[in-house]
């Protein structure tokens, strides 16, 4: 019985202590709040920060609380702030915004607090954002140009062939002058690998600069420093996928078709593909004809077609290697949309017969002239019918207009 009494006294003492503590805290709260009830207004919601050039834009969902009259935005540890008046005439579903300009480059933490006319405030909404500036812009690099010159497959057009685009780039702005001295501006998409400049005046350099968005929320475009460029070689006419290495088309392992070239079916004697030999993971990727335990090749052709203006030309073809003696294999340049068969090779504008290993690692030149604009085809035609175990590999094609 005595134990029960002692236990009851302990319980009563504990309850009294809790009540005294609560009263003490309430007294402190009354001192802090002057004895008044603390009222909180609705708060800014769904706050987003958009990065910019020495500025940041904040956007938020306005509270539905009709008493709110102002949103205060703090940054720099509350040493800076701006008040945004909440219009009573605008629906509460509206999104409010604030552009904060003249910021130094860096990251910022923002606090947004709503107030009513009586000074009651909301709980804090927080968001972080970035301002970019000269330091960031000076670090940007232009998209690299692989080649720049007249294009074989489009008469009068000059082509910019690009390397891959940076992940942050949204394009390249190119400015050029045509033959009538008229300035043009084109935008190159990140996915574009080639840009054609119609009637480009080769005596005037182009100017280009790469455009960037620093992040997914950016509202301003940044530019790499503008670069001027002239054609690589005023006399060279660029052949697509000209080699060293050749780019594959349809992938077939070691053997594949060649991108941008026409390959006839008789040349595809490696399981339905052929024309490109990557020599088992070699990075050189040669144009190749091979009769080596494979079906015969009869008038197998690989060629391209383009328009050429009147003038004197030379085609330079770099041979990698010839294994054993070739029966009937020719480099050919001909008028029209294809190169001739072996039997009609004399109808070419120019041709060279490919024979044996004496031509290995040599440049062979085919010269020809045109008196008017012509559709011209250039490439290789091969018949490999009897000398099994023979092959031809070509490194590169280059076309020049000398006058």
C-alpha positions in Angstrom: 0.0 0.0 0.0 2.8 2.4 0.9 4.4 1.6 -2.5 1.2 2.6 -4.3 1.1 5.9 -2.4 4.8 6.6 -3.3 4.1 5.8 -6.9 1.1 8.1 -7.0 3.1 11.0 -5.4 5.8 10.5 -8.1 3.3 10.7 -10.9 1.7 13.9 -9.5 5.2 15.5 -9.1 6.1 14.7 -12.7 2.8 16.2 -14.0 3.4 19.4 -12.0 6.9 19.7 -13.4 5.6 19.4 -17.0 3.0 22.0 -16.3 5.5 24.4 -14.7 7.8 24.0 -17.7 5.0 24.6 -20.2 4.0 27.7 -18.3 7.6 29.0 -18.3 7.9 28.5 -22.1 4.5 30.2 -22.6 5.7 33.2 -20.6 8.8 33.4 -22.8 6.6 33.0 -26.0 4.4 35.8 -24.7 7.4 38.1 -24.1 8.6 37.3 -27.7 5.2 37.8 -29.3 4.1 40.6 -27.0 1.4 38.3 -25.8 -0.2 38.1 -29.3 -1.0 35.1 -31.5 1.5 34.7 -34.3 -0.2 34.6 -37.8 1.4 33.2 -40.9 0.4 34.2 -44.4 0.5 31.9 -47.4 3.9 31.4 -48.9 5.4 31.6 -52.4 5.3 28.2 -54.0 7.1 26.3 -56.8 9.9 28.7 -57.0 12.3 28.3 -60.0 15.5 30.2 -60.7 16.5 30.8 -64.4 20.2 31.5 -65.0 21.4 34.3 -67.2 24.2 36.6 -68.2 24.9 38.5 -65.0 21.3 38.1 -64.1 18.9 35.6 -62.6 15.1 35.4 -63.2 12.9 34.1 -60.4 9.4 32.7 -61.1 7.0 31.5 -58.4 3.4 30.5 -57.9 1.5 33.3 -56.1 -0.2 32.2 -52.9 -4.0 31.9 -52.8 -4.0 33.9 -49.5 -5.9 37.1 -50.3 -4.3 39.0 -47.5 -0.8 38.8 -49.0 0.3 42.2 -50.4 4.0 41.8 -51.0 6.7 39.2 -51.6 10.2 40.1 -50.4 13.2 38.4 -52.1 16.5 38.2 -50.2 19.9 37.1 -51.3 23.6 37.5 -50.2 22.7 36.4 -46.7 19.8 38.9 -46.6 22.1 41.9 -47.3 20.2 42.5 -50.5 16.5 42.4 -51.1 13.7 43.5 -53.4 10.0 43.8 -52.7 7.5 42.7 -55.3 4.0 44.1 -54.9 1.1 41.6 -55.2 -1.7 43.1 -57.3 -5.2 42.5 -55.9 -6.7 42.7 -59.3 -4.8 39.6 -60.6 -5.9 36.0 -60.1 -4.2 34.1 -57.4 -3.3 31.4 -60.0 -0.8 33.8 -61.6 2.9 33.2 -61.5 4.9 36.1 -60.3 8.4 36.8 -61.5 11.5 39.0 -60.7 14.5 39.7 -62.8 17.6 40.4 -60.7 20.2 42.1 -62.8 23.8 43.4 -62.4 24.9 40.3 -60.5 28.5 39.2 -60.3 29.3 35.8 -61.7 28.5 33.0 -59.3 25.9 30.9 -57.4 23.2 32.5 -55.3 20.8 31.4 -52.7 17.4 33.2 -52.6 14.8 33.4 -49.9 11.2 34.5 -50.6 8.8 35.6 -47.9 5.2 36.9 -48.3 3.8 39.7 -46.1 0.4 41.1 -45.5 -0.5 44.7 -44.7 -0.3 44.0 -41.0 3.3 42.8 -41.3 2.5 39.1 -40.8 4.9 37.0 -42.8 5.0 33.5 -44.4 7.5 30.7 -43.8 10.5 31.0 -46.1 10.7 29.5 -49.6 14.2 28.9 -50.9 15.8 28.4 -54.3 19.3 28.5 -55.7 20.4 29.9 -59.1 23.5 30.8 -61.1 24.7 34.0 -62.9 27.2 33.5 -65.7 29.5 36.2 -67.1 32.8 36.9 -68.8 34.8 34.1 -67.2 32.3 31.5 -68.4 32.1 33.0 -71.9 35.8 33.2 -72.3 36.1 29.5 -71.6 33.9 28.5 -74.5 35.5 26.9 -77.5 34.2 27.0 -81.1 33.0 23.8 -82.8 35.9 22.5 -84.8 35.9 22.6 -88.7 37.1 19.4 -90.4 37.4 20.9 -93.8 36.2 24.0 -95.7 36.1 24.2 -99.5 34.3 23.8 -102.8 32.0 20.8 -102.9 32.2 18.2 -105.7 28.5 17.1 -105.5 27.0 20.6 -105.5 28.3 23.0 -108.2 29.0 26.5 -106.9 28.5 25.6 -103.3 31.2 25.7 -100.6 31.0 23.2 -97.8 31.9 23.4 -94.1 32.4 19.9 -92.8 32.2 19.9 -89.0 33.5 17.7 -86.2 31.1 16.8 -83.4 29.2 19.4 -81.4 29.7 20.1 -77.7 26.8 18.9 -75.5 26.1 22.5 -74.3 26.1 24.0 -77.7 22.8 24.9 -79.4 24.4 25.7 -82.8 26.9 27.8 -84.7 26.2 31.2 -86.3 28.0 31.5 -89.6 28.2 34.8 -91.6 29.4 34.8 -95.2 29.4 36.9 -98.3 28.2 35.6 -101.7 29.6 36.4 -105.2 27.2 39.4 -105.4 28.8 40.9 -102.2 25.6 40.2 -100.2 26.0 39.1 -96.6 24.2 36.0 -95.3 23.8 34.5 -91.9 23.0 30.8 -91.3 22.5 28.8 -88.1 24.1 25.4 -88.0 22.3 22.9 -85.8 24.3 20.6 -83.5 23.1 17.6 -85.5 24.4 19.1 -88.8 27.7 17.6 -90.0 27.9 19.7 -93.2 26.9 23.3 -94.0 26.6 24.4 -97.6 27.3 28.1 -98.4 25.6 28.8 -101.8 27.6 31.0 -104.2 30.2 31.8 -101.6 32.7 34.4 -102.5 36.0 32.6 -101.7 37.9 35.9 -101.6 36.1 36.9 -98.4 36.6 35.0 -95.1 33.6 33.7 -93.3 33.0 34.4 -89.6 31.5 31.9 -87.2 30.9 31.6 -83.5 29.4 28.8 -81.5 26.3 29.4 -79.3 25.9 27.9 -75.9 23.3 27.5 -73.1 25.2 26.9 -69.8 22.4 24.8 -68.2 18.8 23.7 -68.8 17.3 26.8 -67.1 19.4 29.4 -69.0 17.5 32.4 -70.5 20.6 33.9 -72.3 22.7 32.6 -75.1 26.5 32.8 -74.7 29.0 32.8 -77.6 32.5 31.6 -78.1 34.8 34.3 -79.6 34.1 34.8 -83.3 36.6 33.2 -85.7 37.4 34.1 -89.3 38.3 31.4 -91.8 39.0 31.1 -95.5 38.9 27.9 -97.6 41.6 25.4 -96.8 42.9 25.2 -100.3 41.3 27.6 -103.0 42.1 25.0 -105.7 40.7 21.9 -103.9 37.2 20.6 -104.5 36.0 18.5 -101.6 34.8 15.0 -102.3 32.5 13.6 -99.6 34.1 10.9 -97.4 37.3 11.2 -99.4 39.2 8.8 -97.2 42.0 8.2 -94.8 40.0 6.9 -93.2 36.8 6.3 -95.2 33.6 6.3 -93.1 31.5 3.2 -93.2 27.9 3.0 -94.3 26.1 -0.2 -93.6 28.2 -1.9 -90.9 29.1 -5.5 -91.6 32.1 -6.2 -89.3 35.4 -6.1 -91.1 33.6 -5.4 -94.4 31.0 -2.7 -95.0 29.7 -0.3 -97.6 31.2 3.2 -97.8 29.1 6.2 -96.8 28.4 8.8 -99.6 29.7 6.5 -102.4 27.7 4.5 -104.8 28.7 0.8 -104.6 27.4 -1.6 -107.1 26.1 -5.0 -106.1 28.8 -7.0 -107.9 31.4 -5.3 -105.6 29.5 -6.5 -102.5 31.0 -9.9 -102.4 31.4 -10.2 -98.6 28.0 -11.4 -97.5 26.1 -8.7 -99.3 28.4 -5.8 -98.3 31.7 -4.6 -99.6 33.8 -1.6 -100.6 35.3 -0.8 -97.2 37.9 -2.9 -95.4 38.7 -2.0 -91.8 41.4 -4.7 -91.6 40.0 -6.2 -88.4 39.6 -3.1 -86.2 42.2 -0.9 -88.1 41.3 2.8 -87.9 42.4 3.5 -91.4 39.4 2.0 -93.2 40.5 1.6 -96.9 38.4 1.5 -100.0 38.9 -2.1 -101.1 38.2 -4.6 -103.8 39.2 -8.2 -102.9 38.9 -11.6 -104.7 40.2 -13.9 -102.0 38.1 -17.0 -101.5 35.1 -14.9 -102.2 32.7 -14.6 -105.2 34.1 -13.0 -108.4 33.8 -9.3 -109.1 32.7 -8.4 -112.6 32.5 -4.6 -113.3 32.3 -3.8 -109.6 32.2 -0.1 -109.1 32.5 2.5 -106.4 32.0 6.1 -107.5 30.6 9.6 -106.8 28.9 12.0 -109.1 29.0 15.9 -109.1 28.8 19.0 -111.2 32.0 20.7 -112.3 32.4 24.1 -114.0 34.6 24.6 -117.1 38.4 24.3 -116.3 41.4 22.1 -115.9 41.3 19.5 -113.2 43.4 16.7 -111.6 42.3 13.8 -109.4 45.0 12.5 -107.0 44.4 9.0 -105.7 46.6 7.6 -102.9 47.1 3.8 -103.2 47.7 1.8 -100.0 48.6 -1.6 -101.4 47.9 -4.0 -104.3 48.3 -7.7 -103.5 49.3 -9.9 -106.5 48.5 -8.9 -110.0 45.2 -7.2 -110.8 43.3 -8.3 -114.0 41.2 -5.3 -115.0 41.0 -2.6 -112.4 40.9 1.1 -113.3 40.6 4.6 -111.8 38.2 6.4 -114.0 36.7 9.9 -114.5 33.8 10.1 -117.0 31.0 12.4 -118.0 27.5 11.5 -116.8 26.0 9.8 -113.8 28.3 6.7 -113.6 31.7 5.4 -114.6 32.0 3.0 -117.5 32.5 -0.8 -117.5 35.9 -2.2 -118.0 35.2 -2.9 -121.7 34.3 0.8 -122.3 37.0 2.3 -120.1 38.4 4.3 -123.1 35.2 6.4 -123.0 36.5 8.0 -119.7 37.7 11.5 -119.6 40.8 10.0 -118.0 41.7 6.6 -116.6 44.7 4.7 -115.1 45.0 0.9 -115.0 45.9 -0.5 -111.6 48.4 -3.3 -112.0 50.5 -4.6 -109.1 52.5 -3.8 -106.0 54.8 -1.4 -107.9 52.0 1.1 -107.2 51.9 0.6 -103.5 52.0 3.8 -101.4 52.0 6.0 -104.4 49.9 9.0 -105.5 48.4 8.5 -109.0 47.1 11.6 -110.9 44.4 11.8 -113.5 44.2 15.1 -115.4 41.2 16.2 -117.5 39.6 19.4 -118.8 36.0 20.6 -119.3 34.8 23.3 -121.7 31.4 23.7 -120.1 29.7 22.7 -116.9 29.3 18.9 -116.8 28.0 16.2 -114.6 31.0 14.0 -113.9 31.6 10.7 -112.1 34.8 9.5 -110.5 35.9 6.3 -108.9 37.1 2.7 -109.4 35.9 -0.1 -111.6 37.2 -3.7 -111.2 36.9 -7.1 -112.7 38.5 -9.8 -110.6 37.5 -13.1 -112.2 40.5 -15.4 -112.6 43.4 -14.4 -110.3 42.0 -15.6 -107.0 43.8 -14.0 -104.0 44.2 -10.5 -105.4 43.2 -7.3 -103.7 43.3 -3.5 -104.0 43.2 -1.0 -101.1 42.9 2.8 -101.6 43.7 5.4 -99.0 42.3 8.7 -100.3 40.8 10.8 -103.2 41.6 14.5 -103.7 40.3 16.7 -106.5 41.8 20.0 -107.6 40.9 22.7 -110.1 44.1 24.2 -111.4 42.5 26.9 -113.7 
